[in-house]
Structures are given as structure tokens and as C-alpha cells.
């Protein structure tokens, strides 16, 4: 939300899910921490644009005759942003833990700018909504644990998942919190369920070097355990996990490369938002995250 309020990218909906960030301290009070946070904001910018680029490419290829399954979606606002751009797929699904889903549904029900677009895109029978799920004709939120794919499939099918439609699965910093076996099961399930599918995974990479180890230690100090971090050792390990679990083609690039691909006029604009004098730290951070994507394509899309 802070990145949006400063002007990194436009998202009129995030304000309804995330409370206003507390006032930030003046730069001279904690210059080092502030620089670190700005590197992160620029990193978020690259992530949002990189993932969005791939999602839109998939929507264009399928002419929106497809479905999107956003895994571990949290308070993501993509459904509303796609609707504003007239790019909604046939159906958009979100999955997260029931507790997270309940919070999101509460926000949607209590805020007309969120509920109105769902009603506008809905057709057919009455819209179903309870504390842990929401189901309209174009948008569904499902409370489920991604570590149990049979339960996940059952819940998605109840909400009209169509396995014959081209399907895009999106996971942003999700698989790393599962054990390698659990994420393998999820990836295998997706690859074997949909004849035409693509998966996008945004996650850590190069985690075996000193910088990666410091990142892991910092997270552990905050009781945050990366159960699947061993698969984040290199771009090759990220690619291999997709190929080993039933995906036909897979690619992975680090976020520094993604950043270099973004429209340079916009990059100049965001770099002017705040002076980044720790370029080396920024580059290190960006080399420790990546976007991977893989496809399985029986109809040669």
C-alpha cells in the first residue's frame, strides 16, 4: 500500500484491504533501514510488473477464454484491476487459508467499491457467500490448504472449475513455505489436471550464498520458516522442479533481469521517486528473487 501511495504503480483497491501504513520516520533518523525499504519497494515494482506482464500475455493468447487460479492470494487485488482493464478471464479463483479468506470476504462485503464490481460481472443464480467462501459467476474465493491437493480440487470443482479450459496458476512467495514434497504434489496435481496450463512462480533464488543465508536468518528471527528453501538454490533448481513435476517447458530469470526488461521510461520515473544510492544492495536483493514460468500445452497455444 505504501508503494502505491508513493506512486510506484496504480492500484485503487489495495486501500480497502490494508490499513494506512504508520507514518515513516525521517530519513536522517534511520537512513540505512530506509534505503533497505526503498530497495524493497523497487523490488515490489518489478515483481508486480513482471508477473502482470506474463498474466496479460496468457490472457491475450487465450483471448480471455481461460481461467486463473491465484494460489495463496491473500489480499491481492488482481481481479478488480483486470475487470477495470476489461481483461477478466472466464473465471478467476483465489485460494488461501480459511482464516485469510474470512478476512478478505468481510472486507468485500463491507466495502461497496469491492462488492459492486463482483455484482456487475455476475450473471445467473444468486451469488453465494459465507464466512469462508464466495462464489459468483466470474470470481470465487476458496478457503483451503494448498498442501492437500485432493481437498483443493474438490473445493475448486464445487465453485465451477473447468479442467478443460486453458488455466493459469499464479503463486507469489507461496511454494517456499511448503516442504519440497508438498509443493511437488501441488505442481504435479496442476500439470496432470489441466491439458493446457501455465504456472507462474515468484520466489527466492540463489539462497545458498552469504546474502541468501542472511535473508534466511533474518526471517527465522521473525519466526518465519522457509520450509522449501532448498529448491531455491539456483535458477536451474527452480526450473528443474517444474520439469520434474510434469511441466513441458520451463524458464526462470532473476529479478535484476526482469527489471532490465521493464519499459525504461517508467523505470526512470520510479527511480526518481526516491534516491537509490545503494545500487549494489539493490542488485543483490534482486538477484535473490526470480520469476519462473512453465507450460503444458496440448493445443499449441
C-alpha positions in Angstrom: 0.0 0.0 0.0 2.8 2.4 0.8 4.4 1.8 -2.7 1.1 2.6 -4.3 0.6 5.7 -2.2 4.1 7.0 -3.3 3.3 6.3 -7.0 5.2 3.2 -7.9 2.1 1.8 -9.7 -1.6 2.3 -9.7 -4.0 0.2 -7.5 -7.2 1.9 -6.3 -8.3 -1.2 -4.4 -5.4 -2.0 -2.0 -6.6 0.7 0.3 -9.7 -1.3 1.1 -7.6 -4.3 2.3 -4.6 -2.8 4.0 -4.8 -0.1 6.7 -2.7 3.0 6.1 0.9 2.4 6.9 2.1 4.2 10.0 4.0 7.5 9.4 7.5 6.8 8.3 10.5 8.2 10.2 12.5 11.0 8.6 15.5 9.7 6.5 18.2 11.1 8.8 16.8 9.1 11.8 17.4 5.7 10.1 18.9 6.1 6.7 20.2 2.6 6.5 16.8 1.0 7.2 15.0 3.4 4.8 17.4 2.6 2.0 16.7 -1.1 2.6 12.9 -0.4 2.4 13.3 1.6 -0.8 15.2 -1.2 -2.4 12.2 -3.4 -1.4 9.7 -1.0 -2.9 11.6 -1.1 -6.2 11.7 -4.8 -5.9 7.9 -4.9 -5.4 7.5 -2.7 -8.5 9.5 -5.2 -10.6 7.5 -8.1 -9.2 4.1 -6.5 -9.9 5.1 -5.6 -13.4 6.9 -8.8 -14.2 4.0 -11.1 -13.0 1.4 -8.8 -14.6 3.2 -9.0 -18.0 3.0 -12.8 -18.0 -0.6 -12.9 -16.9 -1.6 -10.4 -19.6 0.3 -12.4 -22.2 -1.7 -15.6 -21.2 -5.0 -13.6 -21.3 -4.1 -12.3 -24.8 -3.1 -15.8 -26.1 -6.4 -17.3 -24.9 -8.4 -14.2 -25.7 -9.6 -14.3 -22.1 -11.3 -17.7 -22.8 -9.5 -19.2 -19.8 -9.4 -19.4 -16.0 -6.9 -18.1 -13.5 -6.2 -19.8 -10.1 -4.4 -17.5 -7.7 -2.7 -19.7 -5.1 -2.2 -18.2 -1.7 -3.8 -15.0 -3.0 -4.0 -13.2 0.4 -5.3 -9.6 -0.1 -4.4 -9.5 -3.8 -6.5 -7.1 -5.9 -5.8 -8.5 -9.4 -9.5 -9.5 -10.0 -10.6 -5.8 -9.7 -7.7 -4.5 -11.8 -8.3 -6.9 -14.6 -12.0 -6.0 -14.6 -11.1 -2.3 -14.9 -9.0 -3.2 -18.0 -11.7 -5.4 -19.5 -9.4 -8.4 -19.2 -11.3 -10.7 -16.9 -10.9 -14.4 -17.7 -14.0 -16.7 -17.9 -13.5 -17.3 -14.2 -11.0 -16.1 -11.6 -10.3 -18.2 -8.5 -8.4 -17.3 -5.3 -7.3 -19.8 -2.7 -5.9 -19.2 0.7 -6.2 -20.4 4.3 -9.8 -20.1 5.6 -8.8 -17.5 8.2 -7.3 -15.2 5.5 -10.3 -15.8 3.2 -12.7 -14.9 6.0 -10.9 -11.5 6.4 -11.0 -10.8 2.7 -14.7 -11.7 2.4 -15.5 -9.4 5.4 -13.7 -6.5 3.6 -15.5 -7.2 0.3 -19.0 -7.4 2.0 -18.4 -4.2 3.9 -16.9 -2.1 1.1 -19.1 -1.2 -2.0 -16.1 -0.4 -4.2 -15.1 -4.1 -3.8 -18.5 -5.7 -3.9 -20.0 -3.7 -6.7 -17.6 -5.0 -9.4 -18.3 -8.6 -8.4 -22.1 -7.9 -8.7 -21.6 -6.2 -12.1 -19.6 -9.2 -13.5 -22.1 -11.7 -12.1 -24.8 -13.4 -14.1 -27.2 -16.3 -13.4 -28.2 -17.6 -10.0 -27.8 -15.7 -6.8 -24.3 -15.0 -5.6 -23.2 -17.5 -2.9 -21.3 -16.1 0.1 -20.5 -17.4 3.5 -17.7 -16.8 6.0 -15.1 -19.0 4.2 -16.0 -18.9 0.6 -17.5 -16.6 -2.1 -18.8 -17.8 -5.4 -20.0 -15.6 -8.3 -20.1 -16.5 -12.0 -16.7 -14.8 -12.6 -15.0 -14.7 -9.3 -14.6 -17.2 -6.5 -12.6 -17.3 -3.2 -12.0 -20.6 -1.7 -10.7 -21.4 1.8 -8.3 -24.4 1.5 -4.9 -25.7 2.5 -2.6 -25.9 -0.6 -0.7 -28.8 1.0 -3.7 -31.1 0.3 -4.4 -31.0 -3.4 -7.3 -33.5 -3.4 -9.2 -31.2 -0.9 -8.3 -28.2 -3.1 -9.5 -29.8 -6.3 -12.8 -30.8 -4.7 -13.4 -27.3 -3.4 -12.5 -25.7 -6.7 -14.8 -28.0 -8.7 -17.7 -27.0 -6.3 -17.0 -23.5 -7.5 -17.2 -24.5 -11.2 -13.5 -25.1 -12.0 -13.4 -26.3 -15.6 -10.4 -28.6 -16.2 -10.8 -28.3 -20.0 -10.3 -24.5 -20.1 -6.8 -23.2 -20.5 -5.7 -22.5 -16.9 -3.1 -20.1 -15.4 -1.9 -20.8 -11.9 -0.1 -18.0 -10.0 2.0 -18.5 -6.9 3.8 -15.5 -5.4 6.0 -16.4 -2.5 3.8 -19.4 -1.7 5.6 -22.6 -2.6 8.7 -21.7 -0.4 6.5 -22.1 2.7 5.7 -25.7 1.8 8.1 -28.7 2.1 9.6 -29.7 -1.3 7.3 -32.8 -1.3 4.2 -30.7 -0.7 4.9 -28.2 -3.4 5.9 -31.1 -5.8 2.4 -32.6 -5.1 0.7 -29.3 -5.9 2.7 -28.8 -9.1 2.1 -32.4 -10.2 -1.6 -32.1 -9.5 -1.9 -29.0 -11.7 0.2 -30.5 -14.5 -1.9 -33.7 -14.6 -5.3 -32.0 -14.2 -5.2 -29.3 -16.9 -4.4 -30.3 -20.6 -3.5 -26.6 -21.4 -1.9 -24.8 -18.5 0.7 -22.3 -17.4 2.2 -21.7 -13.9 3.9 -18.5 -12.7 6.0 -18.8 -9.6 7.7 -15.7 -8.0 10.1 -16.8 -5.3 13.6 -16.6 -3.7 16.6 -17.9 -5.6 20.4 -18.1 -5.1 19.8 -18.8 -1.4 22.9 -20.8 -0.7 25.3 -17.8 -0.9 26.1 -15.5 2.0 23.4 -12.9 1.2 20.8 -15.7 0.9 21.9 -17.1 4.3 21.5 -13.7 5.9 18.0 -13.4 4.4 17.1 -16.8 5.8 18.5 -15.9 9.3 16.5 -12.6 9.3 13.3 -14.4 8.5 14.0 -17.1 11.1 14.5 -14.4 13.8 10.9 -13.4 13.0 9.7 -17.0 13.4 9.3 -17.3 9.6 10.4 -20.7 8.4 11.1 -21.2 4.7 10.3 -25.0 4.6 11.0 -25.2 0.8 14.1 -23.1 0.6 16.4 -25.9 -0.6 14.6 -25.7 -4.0 15.6 -22.0 -4.2 19.3 -22.7 -4.6 19.6 -21.6 -8.3 17.6 -20.7 -11.4 18.3 -24.3 -12.6 16.9 -25.8 -9.4 13.8 -23.7 -9.9 13.4 -24.8 -13.5 14.1 -28.4 -12.7 11.4 -28.7 -10.0 8.8 -27.6 -12.7 10.1 -30.0 -15.3 10.3 -32.9 -12.9 6.7 -32.4 -11.9 5.0 -32.8 -15.3 5.5 -29.4 -16.9 6.8 -29.5 -20.5 8.6 -26.2 -20.8 10.1 -24.1 -18.0 12.0 -20.8 -17.7 13.4 -18.8 -14.8 15.0 -15.4 -14.7 16.2 -13.3 -11.7 14.5 -10.0 -10.9 17.5 -8.0 -12.0 16.9 -9.3 -15.5 13.2 -8.6 -15.2 14.0 -5.1 -14.1 16.2 -4.6 -17.2 13.3 -5.7 -19.4 10.8 -3.2 -18.0 9.9 -0.1 -20.0 12.9 2.2 -19.4 10.8 5.4 -19.3 8.8 4.1 -16.4 11.9 2.7 -14.6 13.4 6.2 -14.8 10.1 7.6 -13.3 10.2 5.3 -10.3 13.9 5.7 -9.7 13.2 9.4 -9.4 10.7 8.8 -6.6 13.4 8.3 -4.1 17.2 8.5 -4.5 18.7 5.0 -4.5 22.3 5.3 -3.7 22.8 1.7 -2.6 22.7 0.3 -6.1 24.9 -2.7 -5.1 22.5 -3.7 -2.3 19.5 -3.3 -4.7 21.2 -5.6 -7.2 22.0 -8.2 -4.6 18.4 -8.2 -3.4 17.1 -8.5 -7.0 19.4 -11.4 -7.7 17.8 -13.3 -4.8 14.3 -13.3 -6.3 13.1 -14.7 -9.6 10.1 -15.3 -11.8 9.7 -18.8 -13.2 7.0 -19.9 -15.6 6.2 -23.2 -17.1 3.6 -24.5 -19.6 1.8 -27.7 -20.6 0.2 -27.2 -23.9 -1.7 -29.9 -25.7 -3.3 -27.4 -28.2 -0.1 -25.5 -29.1 -1.2 -22.1 -27.8 
